[in-house]
Amino acid sequence: MANPAPPRPAGRSPGRPCPVCGKPAPAEAPHRPFCSARCKQVDLGRWLAGDYAIPGEPVDPLAEEE
């Protein structure tokens, strides 16, 4: 039988790394999943600039005019 993992100390959750800079973002961070307000704004800027895209079906521009 496998040994269960030891419990983590309270308040010491490692959380996930910030998707922008890679620094650890505590689970209790107010800007979660980002480590700071700056990284949150950088991510928003990337979305607004079109750096991120959600894949989908190709669109025929001529078909939309009709």
N, CA and C atoms as an extended XYZ file, in Angstrom:
198
Properties=species:S:1:pos:R:3:atomname:S:1:resname:S:1:resid:I:1 pbc="F F F"
N         0.838       -1.180        0.000 N   MET     1
C         0.000        0.000        0.000 CA  MET     1
C         0.886        1.247        0.000 C   MET     1
N         0.516        2.268       -0.788 N   ALA     2
C         1.313        3.490       -0.901 CA  ALA     2
C         1.074        4.386        0.311 C   ALA     2
N         2.119        5.081        0.694 N   ASN     3
C         2.002        6.032        1.806 CA  ASN     3
C         1.356        7.311        1.308 C   ASN     3
N         0.385        7.867        2.032 N   PRO     4
C        -0.221        9.132        1.602 CA  PRO     4
C         0.778       10.277        1.763 C   PRO     4
N         0.594       11.305        0.943 N   ALA     5
C         1.469       12.477        1.012 CA  ALA     5
C         1.250       13.187        2.343 C   ALA     5
N         2.316       13.723        2.936 N   PRO     6
C         2.155       14.445        4.206 CA  PRO     6
C         1.344       15.709        3.988 C   PRO     6
N         0.561       16.119        4.977 N   PRO     7
C        -0.243       17.340        4.820 CA  PRO     7
C         0.660       18.566        4.719 C   PRO     7
N         0.209       19.550        3.949 N   ARG     8
C         0.967       20.801        3.795 CA  ARG     8
C         0.659       21.719        4.971 C   ARG     8
N         1.638       22.477        5.425 N   PRO     9
C         1.375       23.439        6.494 CA  PRO     9
C         0.389       24.506        6.018 C   PRO     9
N        -0.474       24.961        6.904 N   ALA    10
C        -1.464       25.981        6.561 CA  ALA    10
C        -0.774       27.268        6.121 C   ALA    10
N        -1.316       27.910        5.079 N   GLY    11
C        -0.772       29.177        4.611 CA  GLY    11
C         0.485       29.043        3.776 C   GLY    11
N         0.887       27.835        3.456 N   ARG    12
C         2.124       27.648        2.693 CA  ARG    12
C         1.847       26.971        1.350 C   ARG    12
N         0.664       27.186        0.784 N   SER    13
C         0.317       26.585       -0.494 CA  SER    13
C         1.183       27.179       -1.594 C   SER    13
N         1.848       26.344       -2.397 N   PRO    14
C         2.730       26.886       -3.422 CA  PRO    14
C         1.975       27.551       -4.560 C   PRO    14
N         0.727       27.179       -4.804 N   GLY    15
C        -0.028       27.765       -5.899 CA  GLY    15
C         0.595       27.394       -7.230 C   GLY    15
N         0.129       28.015       -8.275 N   ARG    16
C         0.662       27.777       -9.612 CA  ARG    16
C         1.555       28.938       -9.996 C   ARG    16
N         2.474       28.700      -10.942 N   PRO    17
C         3.312       29.820      -11.384 CA  PRO    17
C         2.482       30.821      -12.189 C   PRO    17
N         2.873       32.061      -12.125 N   CYS    18
C         2.217       33.127      -12.884 CA  CYS    18
C         2.361       32.820      -14.371 C   CYS    18
N         1.269       32.886      -15.154 N   PRO    19
C         1.367       32.573      -16.573 CA  PRO    19
C         2.162       33.601      -17.378 C   PRO    19
N         2.430       34.773      -16.816 N   VAL    20
C         3.171       35.806      -17.537 CA  VAL    20
C         4.660       35.738      -17.233 C   VAL    20
N         5.017       35.748      -15.951 N   CYS    21
C         6.442       35.823      -15.601 CA  CYS    21
C         7.001       34.531      -15.012 C   CYS    21
N         6.130       33.614      -14.602 N   GLY    22
C         6.584       32.337      -14.064 CA  GLY    22
C         6.893       32.330      -12.577 C   GLY    22
N         6.780       33.485      -11.905 N   LYS    23
C         7.005       33.522      -10.459 CA  LYS    23
C         5.883       32.774       -9.752 C   LYS    23
N         6.152       32.241       -8.574 N   PRO    24
C         5.073       31.569       -7.843 CA  PRO    24
C         3.974       32.556       -7.466 C   PRO    24
N         2.739       32.185       -7.749 N   ALA    25
C         1.593       33.015       -7.378 CA  ALA    25
C         0.857       32.294       -6.257 C   ALA    25
N         0.903       32.817       -5.038 N   PRO    26
C         0.234       32.159       -3.919 CA  PRO    26
C        -1.250       31.962       -4.202 C   PRO    26
N        -1.805       30.899       -3.659 N   ALA    27
C        -3.224       30.599       -3.849 CA  ALA    27
C        -4.095       31.725       -3.301 C   ALA    27
N        -3.591       32.484       -2.350 N   GLU    28
C        -4.347       33.576       -1.731 CA  GLU    28
C        -4.124       34.911       -2.432 C   GLU    28
N        -3.374       34.943       -3.536 N   ALA    29
C        -3.048       36.199       -4.218 CA  ALA    29
C        -4.325       36.875       -4.729 C   ALA    29
N        -4.459       38.191       -4.553 N   PRO    30
C        -5.667       38.885       -5.004 CA  PRO    30
C        -5.793       38.937       -6.525 C   PRO    30
N        -4.698       38.747       -7.253 N   HIS    31
C        -4.709       38.825       -8.717 CA  HIS    31
C        -4.592       37.455       -9.355 C   HIS    31
N        -4.947       36.422       -8.607 N   ARG    32
C        -4.814       35.050       -9.059 CA  ARG    32
C        -5.444       34.848      -10.427 C   ARG    32
N        -4.859       34.171      -11.378 N   PRO    33
C        -3.678       33.313      -11.289 CA  PRO    33
C        -2.369       34.058      -11.487 C   PRO    33
N        -2.411       35.386      -11.548 N   PHE    34
C        -1.198       36.182      -11.737 CA  PHE    34
C        -0.584       36.531      -10.396 C   PHE    34
N         0.708       36.825      -10.413 N   CYS    35
C         1.402       37.144       -9.155 CA  CYS    35
C         1.202       38.604       -8.752 C   CYS    35
N         0.841       39.465       -9.721 N   SER    36
C         0.710       40.889       -9.411 CA  SER    36
C        -0.274       41.552      -10.371 C   SER    36
N        -0.658       42.784      -10.049 N   ALA    37
C        -1.545       43.553      -10.924 CA  ALA    37
C        -0.849       43.835      -12.256 C   ALA    37
N         0.465       44.020      -12.219 N   ARG    38
C         1.210       44.284      -13.445 CA  ARG    38
C         1.093       43.120      -14.411 C   ARG    38
N         1.303       41.903      -13.941 N   CYS    39
C         1.208       40.731      -14.811 CA  CYS    39
C        -0.215       40.557      -15.326 C   CYS    39
N        -1.186       40.906      -14.526 N   LYS    40
C        -2.585       40.833      -14.955 CA  LYS    40
C        -2.821       41.798      -16.122 C   LYS    40
N        -2.271       43.006      -16.025 N   GLN    41
C        -2.420       43.995      -17.088 CA  GLN    41
C        -1.649       43.602      -18.347 C   GLN    41
N        -0.475       43.007      -18.180 N   VAL    42
C         0.303       42.540      -19.330 CA  VAL    42
C        -0.499       41.493      -20.101 C   VAL    42
N        -1.128       40.569      -19.385 N   ASP    43
C        -1.927       39.534      -20.025 CA  ASP    43
C        -3.119       40.149      -20.766 C   ASP    43
N        -3.802       41.098      -20.161 N   LEU    44
C        -4.919       41.764      -20.816 CA  LEU    44
C        -4.449       42.456      -22.094 C   LEU    44
N        -3.312       43.131      -22.024 N   GLY    45
C        -2.757       43.796      -23.206 CA  GLY    45
C        -2.469       42.812      -24.329 C   GLY    45
N        -2.002       41.630      -23.980 N   ARG    46
C        -1.735       40.613      -24.999 CA  ARG    46
C        -3.026       40.158      -25.663 C   ARG    46
N        -4.086       39.986      -24.880 N   TRP    47
C        -5.379       39.609      -25.465 CA  TRP    47
C        -5.872       40.706      -26.397 C   TRP    47
N        -5.802       41.969      -25.953 N   LEU    48
C        -6.314       43.074      -26.756 CA  LEU    48
C        -5.488       43.303      -28.021 C   LEU    48
N        -4.211       42.987      -27.989 N   ALA    49
C        -3.352       43.142      -29.162 CA  ALA    49
C        -3.515       41.998      -30.153 C   ALA    49
N        -4.232       40.956      -29.755 N   GLY    50
C        -4.435       39.819      -30.644 CA  GLY    50
C        -3.324       38.796      -30.580 C   GLY    50
N        -2.483       38.858      -29.551 N   ASP    51
C        -1.393       37.888      -29.409 CA  ASP    51
C        -1.918       36.499      -29.090 C   ASP    51
N        -3.055       36.411      -28.449 N   TYR    52
C        -3.665       35.131      -28.141 CA  TYR    52
C        -4.832       34.921      -29.108 C   TYR    52
N        -5.072       33.696      -29.461 N   ALA    53
C        -6.213       33.389      -30.326 CA  ALA    53
C        -6.795       32.053      -29.914 C   ALA    53
N        -8.090       31.947      -29.992 N   ILE    54
C        -8.770       30.691      -29.707 CA  ILE    54
C        -9.045       30.035      -31.056 C   ILE    54
N        -8.506       28.836      -31.282 N   PRO    55
C        -8.698       28.213      -32.592 CA  PRO    55
C       -10.161       27.903      -32.870 C   PRO    55
N       -10.514       28.014      -34.125 N   GLY    56
C       -11.880       27.728      -34.537 CA  GLY    56
C       -11.919       27.373      -36.011 C   GLY    56
N       -13.106       27.262      -36.524 N   GLU    57
C       -13.288       26.941      -37.937 CA  GLU    57
C       -12.844       28.139      -38.790 C   GLU    57
N       -12.210       27.875      -39.938 N   PRO    58
C       -11.854       28.991      -40.841 CA  PRO    58
C       -13.122       29.701      -41.331 C   PRO    58
N       -13.038       31.003      -41.463 N   VAL    59
C       -14.170       31.798      -41.892 CA  VAL    59
C       -13.931       32.294      -43.306 C   VAL    59
N       -14.925       32.148      -44.173 N   ASP    60
C       -14.842       32.659      -45.534 CA  ASP    60
C       -15.353       34.088      -45.515 C   ASP    60
N       -14.505       35.088      -45.775 N   PRO    61
C       -14.951       36.492      -45.693 CA  PRO    61
C       -16.076       36.826      -46.665 C   PRO    61
N       -16.107       36.172      -47.811 N   LEU    62
C       -17.165       36.448      -48.792 CA  LEU    62
C       -18.517       35.902      -48.320 C   LEU    62
N       -18.520       34.832      -47.598 N   ALA    63
C       -19.760       34.238      -47.113 CA  ALA    63
C       -20.432       35.121      -46.065 C   ALA    63
N       -19.670       35.886      -45.332 N   GLU    64
C       -20.242       36.746      -44.281 CA  GLU    64
C       -20.924       37.971      -44.847 C   GLU    64
N       -20.549       38.416      -46.057 N   GLU    65
C       -21.161       39.597      -46.658 CA  GLU    65
C       -22.590       39.337      -47.089 C   GLU    65
N       -22.938       38.106      -47.394 N   GLU    66
C       -24.283       37.784      -47.890 CA  GLU    66
C       -25.306       37.719      -46.803 C   GLU    66
